[in-house]
Amino acid sequence: MTNGNAVPMHANAQRPAPLYLNPTGQSLDEQIEMLTKMIDANGWQGRIEPYARSVTITPKLAQWILEHLPEGDPRNRKRSPRKVKQYGRDMSSGNWALTGQPIIFSRTGRLLDGGNRMSAIVQSGKAIRTLAVFGVFDEAFVQLDNGRNRTKKDILDILGVEDSSIKSKAMRWVYLLTEGKCGPPLNDMPASVTDRNWKPDNAGTMRMWQERFEGDLLFAWACDFAKKVAKQTGRVTDKSTLAALVYIYTASGERGVSTVQRTKDLVEFGQSMQAAITKRAYAPGAKLVKELTSRLRDGDGRLHEHVRVVMTARAIEAHLAHSKPKFTGIDSDSALPKLPRVGDQPVRSGNASANVD
């Protein structure tokens, strides 16, 4: 990725004519035209570095921004009703000052920061004068928090990933359980499979998705599988760890076992987990659900996540080996079964179906 802040203005680049978004007497179409020129996603007006302008945002222009620029898309972070109300109250009372906190537009026209303020302008019905920065690289959103830290789910949301919550957590668990040997090396890597405090930073989350898990058909299948199983089994099932383990066992490329056969085996495992709810199954998946239910009850609804992972891994291994799972003596220090090796490239083959409804 090119770092826009490290690239100097080209010596021969012609500076653009001054562009001022001050809509006194301007129609909405004229305001939109001026904003579009300032963003200039195609021509960039000869500029290489980001630049700032003081602008006036009217309620109609703010509404257009929310409806037409990507920040207004549901894939982005939800608004904070408390902040929108607070900002709107200040704007309505005339207490909104021209501060140094900018509205930030990317060089492709994304609204990287300022969604709450746009909503407050619409809500208050008042035009405000504000600083705006144009031309920031899209990737910079991982370093913006806009009042709260962006979660890993937020990162995938802005990238347009469906089921971002389960996928962001499942990615972390796949990395953790394989000790980071399944994708690009990150600045901070898990020390071991028991390094449960490890979490990738936002830039690492983006790399994990774009360089390893995006386009991985089996990963998408495993997440969908876990979501459907959890829908039936409820709080007994942790979707992210189940998805990670199912993916690892499915994508291992074990000799003599086709991907299609392995996905069929795991579908059967999921079906037996669901069947445990009706008290009519004795397969490893059903035994896992019953044992988890018992431990959750005894633990007043609490269960160490490593205990859950070890139990689930043992149950999956027992199912694949057509044997009985053993859940005795499992605690937070218990070793996982030796997990299959997962390659560092996305798995783009296989005809999997998570039909476990």
ABEGO torsion letter per residue (X at the ends): XBBAAABBBBAABBBBBBBBBBABGBBAAAAAAAAAAAAGAAAGGGBABBBBBBBBBBAAAAAAAAAABAAABAABBBBBAAAAAAAAAAAAAGABBBBABBBBBBAAGBBABGAAAAAAAAAAGBBBBBBBBBGBBAAAAAABAGGBBBBAAAAAAAAGBBGAAAAAAAAAAAAAAAGGAABBBBABBBABAABAABBBBAAAAAAAAAAAABGBAAAAAAAAAAAAAAAAAEAABBAAAAAAAAAAAAAAGBBGBBAAAAAAAAAAAAAAAAAAAAGABABAAAAAAAAAAAAAAAAGGBBBAAAAAAAAAAAAAAAAAGBBBBABGBBAABBBBBBBBBBABBBABEBBBABAX
